[in-house]
Every structure is written in structure tokens, then in C-alpha cells.
Amino acid sequence: MATQPLIVIVGPTASGKTELAINVAKRIGGEIICADSRTVYKGMDIGTAKPTSKEREEVRHWGLDLVHPNQRFTVADFQDYAKRKIQDIRERGLCPIIVGGTGLYVDAVVFDYELGPKSDEHVRDKLENMTINELQNYCYENNINLPENIKNKRYVIRAIEQKSVNNKRRSKPIKNCYIVGITTEKEVLLERIGRRSTKIFDQGVIEESRRLASEYGWDHEAMTGNIYPLCRLYIDGAVSLDYIKEKFRTLDWRLAKRQITWLKRNEYINWFTLDDAEQYILSLFKSE
């Protein structure tokens, strides 16, 4: 291959994407671009299950720690960033590997979305004052595609602002792009979600939440992810630690189901188990 291909690895949360990407990157000479709307934030390491320092030493990662939690970061920002990094990685003779994460981030690159202009602040204020149900109904009435997480207010607002963004895209993936999806049995995925939940709490996500809230407050977009609002409830004394641990596992499972639903709409994903996915990706390079 004259130009290194773009490898894209997708799958639900806790499916093993990062581990697979690192293994593959070490074998083929690649660098990883994380397509995750949470890991872009500095200081949010534990709650977002960000790749560890050791993992980043093994393989170079991009797309991490790009902005502070009180700064906005949009799909358009990620698309621009990822395109530049793909070119940079290829120019150095290495293989770019996108790992996600956030379905809209991945699709914006793979299908080359023509993203709309930045939001109008007056319109945004009006939308911010609407309830999540009102926003969802607005989408239904105006034939606007709801985002991957239909209960995330900022995602729904951005979908409204973008309006027909999903109609302004390639019908097929960009050239020289291979998309691999990780398929996992329900019981295995639930077990992996449980293990990751335990790890996140053992690593100190409560303390991380306290530090972030002290520095940035609770109300920024970055703090609306599954884990941080739960930690806030515990820190405020509203619920027990056991409650938020169990609730977090439930929310992560719901997130996984939403991600699977989003990904299943993409007919260009090649679905494999973890082991088979690695063999498939490596097979793309055997002729070199």
C-alpha cells in the first residue's frame, strides 16, 4: 500500500477497543487517535477510563487532553483535529488508527461530514431553556436525527443546531479506510463493564470528581458524563457509595446498548470478535 490505510476500531464501551488498538499498533507501526468526547478533557482521567500512562508509552495516542473541562469542544473541532493527525501520521510512514468511542466523532471523519456553522448564541440560549423532552419532540417534529445519546441535552441541542448535517456526508466511507467493529456476547460485556466500574472506583474517581468540581464547578458540559453526576450525589451525601457503583454499571450498560444501536446502522463495519478482529487487521498488511 503506497499510502497507509486508516484503520477504524469501534464497539461499545468496555468491549476491549483500546487493548486491541495497542496490540495492532505495535505490530503494524501505528499511532492511535482517540475518538471520544470525554477523553479530550484535561484532568478527567479516571472517570473517562482514559488510556493509562503505560499504554501511552507503548503506543503514541492522540486526541487526549486537548481542552480544559470548562472549554467547548465540538464534533467539528474533532473532525478538523483528526484529519490533521491522520495526515501527520501518514507523512511519518505510520498507520493512523482511530478508536471510538463516540459514534458521531467517528462518522464525521469516516463519512467526511460537511459540518454546519458554529452555533448562534441567541438560539442556543433558547434551546438551553427547553427541557430534554421538549428538545426531543422538536427533533421528531422537524425530522432531525437524534444523537447517539438522546438523553444528553448538549448532544440534542447540537443536533438541532446542525439540523441536516447527516444529509451532508459521503454515502460511503473515505478511500483506504477499514472499519472494524468489536462484537461481544452480552454476558461477557456485562462482566467487562462490572470490572471496569470496580477499577474506576478503586483508582479514585470520587477524589478526581472533588478536584474537578473545585477547579471548574459541576455545571460545565464536561461534567455531564455518566460518572461525575453520580459522584456529585455521593459527595453531597444524597446517596450511598454502593448505590452509585450499581447505578454506574447500569448506566454504562445502557450506553453500550445505545452505541451498538448507532453502530449497527453502518453497513460498512466489519464485525469480529476481539481475536478475529486483530487477525483481520493484520491480514491487511501481509502483502507488504
MARLUM-230045 format. One record per residue (C-alpha): residue number from 1; residue in one letter; x, y, z. Coordinates in pm, 1 decimal. Example, Ala and Ser with C-alpha at 12.3 -4.5 7.8 and 13.67 -1.06 7.14 Angstrom:
2
NODE tordo marmi     east    north       up
NODE     1     A   1230.0   -450.0    780.0
NODE     2     S   1367.0   -106.0    714.0
REM end
This chain:
288
NODE tordo marmi     east    north       up
NODE     1     M      0.0      0.0      0.0
NODE     2     A    152.6    328.3   -111.1
NODE     3     T    -43.3    524.6    145.8
NODE     4     Q   -102.5    375.1    485.9
NODE     5     P   -468.8    283.0    535.4
NODE     6     L   -687.9    438.7    800.7
NODE     7     I   -789.7    168.6   1046.7
NODE     8     V  -1102.8    245.0   1249.4
NODE     9     I  -1189.8     35.0   1553.5
NODE    10     V  -1537.1     77.2   1702.1
NODE    11     G  -1752.6   -102.5   1954.6
NODE    12     P  -1948.8    -49.3   2274.8
NODE    13     T  -1789.8     75.2   2594.7
NODE    14     A  -1566.0   -179.6   2771.1
NODE    15     S  -1551.1   -404.3   2462.7
NODE    16     G  -1170.1   -400.0   2452.7
NODE    17     K  -1109.2   -146.0   2175.8
NODE    18     T   -809.0     19.5   2339.0
NODE    19     E   -631.5   -308.7   2409.8
NODE    20     L   -690.1   -423.6   2052.2
NODE    21     A   -570.0    -94.1   1905.0
NODE    22     I   -249.1   -101.7   2109.8
NODE    23     N   -174.4   -462.4   2013.0
NODE    24     V   -231.9   -387.6   1645.7
NODE    25     A    -39.6    -58.8   1652.2
NODE    26     K    268.4   -230.4   1793.6
NODE    27     R    253.3   -496.8   1521.3
NODE    28     I    199.8   -270.2   1219.4
NODE    29     G    368.2     51.9   1326.3
NODE    30     G     68.0    268.1   1408.1
NODE    31     E    -45.8    556.8   1622.8
NODE    32     I   -386.5    589.2   1785.8
NODE    33     I   -636.7    874.4   1755.5
NODE    34     C   -895.0    852.4   2034.4
NODE    35     A  -1244.9    944.6   1913.2
NODE    36     D  -1406.7   1007.4   2249.7
NODE    37     S  -1599.2   1317.4   2353.8
NODE    38     R  -1482.3   1280.4   2717.3
NODE    39     T  -1113.4   1195.9   2693.1
NODE    40     V  -1048.0   1527.2   2514.4
NODE    41     Y  -1068.9   1696.6   2855.7
NODE    42     K   -761.2   1754.9   3068.7
NODE    43     G   -765.0   1614.9   3421.0
NODE    44     M  -1058.0   1382.4   3356.9
NODE    45     D   -851.2   1066.5   3356.4
NODE    46     I  -1019.1    810.5   3581.5
NODE    47     G  -1385.5    883.9   3514.2
NODE    48     T  -1335.7    869.3   3137.6
NODE    49     A  -1126.7    548.8   3151.7
NODE    50     K   -853.2    730.4   2961.5
NODE    51     P   -563.2    515.7   2833.0
NODE    52     T   -303.4    480.4   3107.8
NODE    53     S     43.6    632.5   3107.3
NODE    54     K    186.0    286.5   3043.0
NODE    55     E    -42.0    234.2   2742.3
NODE    56     R     58.0    574.3   2604.9
NODE    57     E    423.3    486.9   2646.3
NODE    58     E    371.7    167.7   2445.4
NODE    59     V    192.9    343.5   2158.4
NODE    60     R    154.8    712.9   2086.9
NODE    61     H   -201.8    836.3   2146.3
NODE    62     W   -363.5   1149.2   2003.5
NODE    63     G   -694.8   1316.9   2087.9
NODE    64     L   -636.4   1320.7   2464.4
NODE    65     D   -618.5   1624.8   2696.3
NODE    66     L   -697.7   1878.0   2423.7
NODE    67     V   -904.3   2127.9   2623.8
NODE    68     H   -993.1   2213.1   2983.1
NODE    69     P  -1329.5   2091.2   3119.2
NODE    70     N  -1473.6   2443.8   3106.9
NODE    71     Q  -1396.9   2481.0   2734.3
NODE    72     R  -1621.7   2372.4   2446.8
NODE    73     F  -1510.2   2104.7   2205.9
NODE    74     T  -1736.6   2016.3   1913.6
NODE    75     V  -1768.1   1745.7   1651.2
NODE    76     A  -1626.5   1994.2   1400.4
NODE    77     D  -1326.2   2051.6   1628.1
NODE    78     F  -1261.7   1677.8   1643.6
NODE    79     Q  -1304.7   1629.7   1270.4
NODE    80     D  -1050.4   1901.7   1194.7
NODE    81     Y   -808.6   1766.7   1455.7
NODE    82     A   -839.0   1405.9   1336.1
NODE    83     K   -788.0   1494.8    970.6
NODE    84     R   -467.4   1679.1   1053.5
NODE    85     K   -339.4   1394.1   1268.6
NODE    86     I   -419.2   1131.4   1003.9
NODE    87     Q   -212.9   1328.1    751.7
NODE    88     D     70.8   1381.0   1001.6
NODE    89     I     86.8   1012.0   1098.4
NODE    90     R     86.8    902.3    735.4
NODE    91     E    357.4   1151.0    641.5
NODE    92     R    579.0    984.9    901.6
NODE    93     G    519.1    647.0    735.6
NODE    94     L    297.1    513.1   1013.2
NODE    95     C    -59.6    385.1   1018.5
NODE    96     P   -335.3    600.8   1175.5
NODE    97     I   -579.6    406.0   1393.2
NODE    98     I   -899.4    577.1   1506.8
NODE    99     V  -1053.1    421.7   1818.3
NODE   100     G  -1403.1    523.0   1930.0
NODE   101     G  -1587.3    578.8   2146.1
NODE   102     T  -1818.3    849.1   2029.0
NODE   103     G  -2003.5    739.7   1715.7
NODE   104     L  -2060.1   1087.9   1579.3
NODE   105     Y  -1689.7   1170.9   1609.1
NODE   106     V  -1600.3    860.3   1410.7
NODE   107     D  -1866.0    913.1   1144.7
NODE   108     A  -1769.5   1278.6   1098.9
NODE   109     V  -1427.4   1161.6    981.0
NODE   110     V  -1516.3    837.0    805.1
NODE   111     F  -1806.8    986.5    607.4
NODE   112     D  -1649.7   1333.3    581.9
NODE   113     Y  -1943.1   1528.6    723.3
NODE   114     E  -1996.6   1880.6    596.2
NODE   115     L  -2049.6   2031.6    937.7
NODE   116     G  -2256.8   2344.9    975.5
NODE   117     P  -2150.1   2679.9   1119.4
NODE   118     K  -2088.1   2731.2   1489.4
NODE   119     S  -2397.1   2782.3   1699.5
NODE   120     D  -2584.5   3112.7   1728.9
NODE   121     E  -2565.2   3213.5   2095.4
NODE   122     H  -2921.7   3354.3   2099.4
NODE   123     V  -3064.4   3034.0   1955.2
NODE   124     R  -2853.8   2828.7   2195.3
NODE   125     D  -2990.2   3022.8   2495.7
NODE   126     K  -3345.4   2945.8   2382.3
NODE   127     L  -3265.2   2577.8   2339.7
NODE   128     E  -3088.0   2561.1   2676.4
NODE   129     N  -3411.7   2675.0   2843.3
NODE   130     M  -3607.2   2385.7   2692.5
NODE   131     T  -3643.5   2052.1   2870.8
NODE   132     I  -3489.2   1738.2   2724.3
NODE   133     N  -3839.6   1613.7   2631.3
NODE   134     E  -3918.0   1939.5   2452.6
NODE   135     L  -3589.9   1916.7   2262.8
NODE   136     Q  -3655.4   1555.5   2162.0
NODE   137     N  -4006.8   1643.3   2043.0
NODE   138     Y  -3863.5   1932.5   1842.1
NODE   139     C  -3634.0   1685.3   1667.8
NODE   140     Y  -3919.8   1446.5   1592.1
NODE   141     E  -4140.4   1727.0   1456.0
NODE   142     N  -3863.7   1871.4   1238.8
NODE   143     N  -3720.6   1543.0   1112.3
NODE   144     I  -3386.1   1597.1   1284.3
NODE   145     N  -3181.6   1286.2   1357.4
NODE   146     L  -3136.6   1239.7   1729.7
NODE   147     P  -2779.4   1184.4   1854.0
NODE   148     E  -2634.5    862.2   1991.4
NODE   149     N  -2726.5    964.5   2348.0
NODE   150     I  -3078.6   1103.9   2319.1
NODE   151     K  -3088.9   1191.6   2689.8
NODE   152     N  -2780.0   1412.3   2676.9
NODE   153     K  -2910.0   1767.0   2645.7
NODE   154     R  -2599.3   1915.8   2486.6
NODE   155     Y  -2591.2   1642.7   2222.3
NODE   156     V  -2956.4   1700.4   2131.5
NODE   157     I  -2904.8   2077.2   2116.0
NODE   158     R  -2607.2   2032.9   1885.9
NODE   159     A  -2811.9   1801.5   1663.9
NODE   160     I  -3074.1   2076.2   1631.1
NODE   161     E  -2807.0   2335.0   1553.6
NODE   162     Q  -2655.8   2111.8   1288.3
NODE   163     K  -3001.4   2025.7   1150.9
NODE   164     S  -2942.6   1834.4    827.4
NODE   165     V  -2577.8   1755.8    896.1
NODE   166     N  -2634.5   1382.3    844.1
NODE   167     N  -2756.4   1450.8    491.3
NODE   168     K  -2433.9   1634.5    406.4
NODE   169     R  -2195.5   1342.7    406.2
NODE   170     R  -2044.5   1080.7    181.8
NODE   171     S  -2262.7    779.7    110.8
NODE   172     K  -1958.0    554.7    151.4
NODE   173     P  -1650.6    577.8    376.2
NODE   174     I  -1348.5    775.5    258.8
NODE   175     K  -1094.9    587.5     48.5
NODE   176     N   -841.7    349.1    200.8
NODE   177     C  -1042.2    314.1    522.1
NODE   178     Y  -1118.8    -12.8    701.1
NODE   179     I  -1377.5    -11.8    979.1
NODE   180     V  -1369.3   -292.8   1234.3
NODE   181     G  -1641.4   -344.9   1492.5
NODE   182     I  -1595.3   -548.7   1811.1
NODE   183     T  -1880.6   -787.8   1877.7
NODE   184     T  -1914.7   -921.9   2231.6
NODE   185     E  -2160.8  -1159.5   2397.0
NODE   186     K  -2396.2   -983.0   2637.3
NODE   187     E  -2272.9  -1174.0   2942.7
NODE   188     V  -1908.7  -1103.0   2858.6
NODE   189     L  -1975.6   -733.5   2802.0
NODE   190     L  -2167.0   -704.6   3129.6
NODE   191     E  -1877.5   -869.8   3312.0
NODE   192     R  -1626.2   -633.7   3149.4
NODE   193     I  -1841.7   -332.9   3241.0
NODE   194     G  -1854.0   -453.6   3600.7
NODE   195     R  -1476.5   -498.8   3617.6
NODE   196     R  -1414.4   -156.4   3468.9
NODE   197     S  -1657.2      2.4   3715.5
NODE   198     T  -1471.2   -153.4   4008.0
NODE   199     K  -1139.1    -35.5   3866.4
NODE   200     I  -1261.7    322.6   3822.0
NODE   201     F  -1372.3    347.0   4183.9
NODE   202     D  -1058.2    174.4   4312.3
NODE   203     Q   -845.6    424.9   4121.5
NODE   204     G  -1012.2    719.0   4298.8
NODE   205     V  -1285.3    864.8   4079.8
NODE   206     I  -1452.2   1022.9   4385.3
NODE   207     E  -1137.7   1221.2   4464.6
NODE   208     E  -1097.3   1312.7   4097.3
NODE   209     S  -1455.3   1442.5   4093.7
NODE   210     R  -1394.9   1655.6   4402.4
NODE   211     R  -1084.5   1807.4   4246.4
NODE   212     L  -1255.5   1881.0   3913.6
NODE   213     A  -1561.1   2032.7   4084.5
NODE   214     S  -1337.6   2250.7   4299.7
NODE   215     E  -1148.1   2378.6   3997.3
NODE   216     Y  -1423.0   2400.4   3734.3
NODE   217     G  -1761.4   2354.2   3906.1
NODE   218     W  -2021.1   2088.5   3832.1
NODE   219     D  -2216.1   2257.7   3554.2
NODE   220     H  -1980.0   2251.6   3257.7
NODE   221     E  -2054.8   2018.1   2966.3
NODE   222     A  -1756.7   1800.4   3050.6
NODE   223     M  -1905.2   1714.3   3389.0
NODE   224     T  -2230.6   1572.0   3249.0
NODE   225     G  -2090.2   1224.6   3173.0
NODE   226     N  -2226.8    914.3   3342.4
NODE   227     I  -1989.7    900.1   3637.5
NODE   228     Y  -1943.1   1260.9   3753.0
NODE   229     P  -2308.7   1346.3   3831.1
NODE   230     L  -2324.5   1024.3   4035.4
NODE   231     C  -2011.8   1121.2   4227.2
NODE   232     R  -2169.7   1458.0   4295.8
NODE   233     L  -2470.7   1288.0   4454.8
NODE   234     Y  -2240.9   1086.1   4679.5
NODE   235     I  -2022.0   1385.1   4770.4
NODE   236     D  -2336.2   1583.2   4857.7
NODE   237     G  -2444.6   1299.3   5087.1
NODE   238     A  -2759.6   1223.9   4887.6
NODE   239     V  -2682.8    857.5   4816.3
NODE   240     S  -2451.2    578.3   4928.8
NODE   241     L  -2131.5    462.7   4759.0
NODE   242     D  -2288.8    123.5   4686.5
NODE   243     Y  -2579.3    299.4   4514.4
NODE   244     I  -2362.8    497.8   4272.0
NODE   245     K  -2146.9    193.4   4195.8
NODE   246     E  -2452.2     -7.4   4095.2
NODE   247     K  -2608.8    287.3   3911.5
NODE   248     F  -2288.7    347.0   3716.9
NODE   249     R  -2283.9    -13.7   3595.4
NODE   250     T  -2646.1     23.8   3484.3
NODE   251     L  -2575.3    349.9   3300.4
NODE   252     D  -2268.9    204.0   3130.7
NODE   253     W  -2474.8    -92.2   3008.9
NODE   254     R  -2738.3    143.5   2870.3
NODE   255     L  -2464.2    342.1   2699.3
NODE   256     A  -2327.8     22.2   2545.3
NODE   257     K  -2670.9    -64.0   2404.6
NODE   258     R  -2708.7    284.3   2254.4
NODE   259     Q  -2364.1    259.9   2099.5
NODE   260     I  -2445.2    -78.7   1946.6
NODE   261     T  -2768.6     60.6   1801.0
NODE   262     W  -2576.7    353.1   1649.2
NODE   263     L  -2305.3    130.5   1503.4
NODE   264     K  -2546.4   -125.0   1357.2
NODE   265     R  -2672.1    144.1   1120.3
NODE   266     N  -2331.7    149.4    948.6
NODE   267     E  -2329.9   -124.7    685.1
NODE   268     Y  -1958.5    -72.9    622.3
NODE   269     I  -1844.3   -202.9    960.1
NODE   270     N  -1676.8   -544.4    951.7
NODE   271     W  -1778.3   -719.0   1274.6
NODE   272     F  -1542.1   -956.8   1455.4
NODE   273     T  -1463.0  -1091.3   1799.8
NODE   274     L  -1154.7   -933.9   1959.7
NODE   275     D   -921.4  -1214.0   1847.4
NODE   276     D  -1059.8  -1231.0   1495.0
NODE   277     A  -1051.1   -851.2   1463.1
NODE   278     E   -678.6   -846.8   1532.3
NODE   279     Q   -613.8  -1117.3   1274.5
NODE   280     Y   -825.1   -934.9   1015.7
NODE   281     I   -639.7   -606.8   1063.2
NODE   282     L   -300.5   -775.7   1049.2
NODE   283     S   -404.0   -954.8    729.9
NODE   284     L   -441.4   -619.6    556.8
NODE   285     F    -64.9   -571.6    588.4
NODE   286     K     60.1   -920.1    499.5
NODE   287     S    116.7   -834.8    134.3
NODE   288     E    356.3   -555.5    227.5
REM end
